[in-house]
Amino acid sequence: MRRRCFGLDVHREFAQVAIWENGVVEQAGQVATTVDELGMFADSLGAGDEVALEATGNSWAVASVLARRGVRVVVSNPYKTRAIAEAKVKTDKIDAAVLAELLAANFLPAVWMPDEGHTCSVGWWCAAPTWSASGPGSRTRSRRCCTAT
C-alpha cells in the first residue's frame, strides 16, 4: 500500500494543500474549508493517506470533518513545530510542505484530539457569549455543559 502524507495550512476560508509521496513534496492547490469541499477532499484520499495540520482556531472543525470520513488526522502543536515557527520565510505553501514532510518522517509533535464524547455541544458554544461572567451560577453552568454525558 502506498503512503501519502498531506499537509494542510488551514485558514478561515481555505486550506493550502501539499502532498508528500516517495520523498517528494508537491503542491496541490487550495481547498475551501466548507463541509462539502472538505468532504470531497476526504473522499479523494486513499486508505493509507494521512493528513497533518497545525492547531489553529479553524483546525478542529477541519479535523473533525476529515476524521468522520475515516481519514487519519494529526493536529500539530504550533509551539513545538519549530521548523515552521522559526522559519525565516513563511508562506502557506512552505508551511503545508513542512507539515507533510514532518508527518512522513514521524517528527510531528501532535496534540490530543477530542473525540465526540469529549466535545461540548454546539449549542453551548453559541450560547456562551450571552452568559454573564459575573452572574450567579455562570461558572457552574459552563462546567455542567462541558461535563454532561
C-alpha positions, -999 to +999 in steps of 0.1 A: +000+000+000+014+034-009+018+060+017+009+097+011+011+124+037-009+156+032+000+189+049-028+214+053-021+250+062-056+259+074-071+294+072-106+307+077-118+302+042-093+278+026-065+254+033-033+252+013-025+215+004+009+199-001+014+161-007+044+141+003+048+109-017+080+088-021+102+116-006+089+143-029+066+171-019+042+186-045+017+215-041-019+205-047-035+239-046-062+250-022-094+235-008-122+256+006-129+250+043-166+242+039-181+209+050-189+199+014-154+208+000-136+191+028-159+160+024-150+158-013-113+162-004-116+134+022-134+111-003-105+116-027-080+102-002-068+066-002-068+041+026-032+047+037-033+085+034-027+108+064-033+145+070-014+169+091-025+204+102-015+229+128-037+236+158-054+269+150-089+283+155-104+266+125-084+234+126-106+214+150-136+218+126-115+207+096-100+178+116-134+166+127-149+166+092-119+146+079-118+122+108-156+114+104-147+103+069-121+078+082-090+098+075-061+097+100-056+133+111-027+146+131-031+180+146+003+196+153+013+217+183+023+250+167+046+260+196+066+227+192+067+227+154+099+246+153+105+241+116+075+262+109+075+286+139+111+297+135+113+297+097+127+329+081+103+326+051+067+318+060+043+312+032+012+289+030+029+266+005+060+262+026+041+256+058+019+230+042+050+213+027+068+212+061+038+197+078+036+169+051+074+162+055+073+161+093+043+138+092+061+115+068+092+114+090+070+109+121+085+140+136+053+159+140+045+169+177+008+161+179-017+174+204-046+154+219-077+155+197-110+154+215-134+127+203-172+131+201-176+122+238-153+150+249-165+179+229-191+204+241-223+207+221-225+234+195-254+249+214-231+256+244-206+275+222-233+295+206-249+304+240-216+311+258-212+347+248-247+356+262-238+343+297-227+370+321-192+362+335-202+378+369-237+364+370-247+339+397-241+303+386-224+311+352-193+291+362-214+261+373-235+262+340-204+261+319-190+232+339-222+212+337-224+218+299-189+205+293-191+175+315-226+164+305-227+129+291 
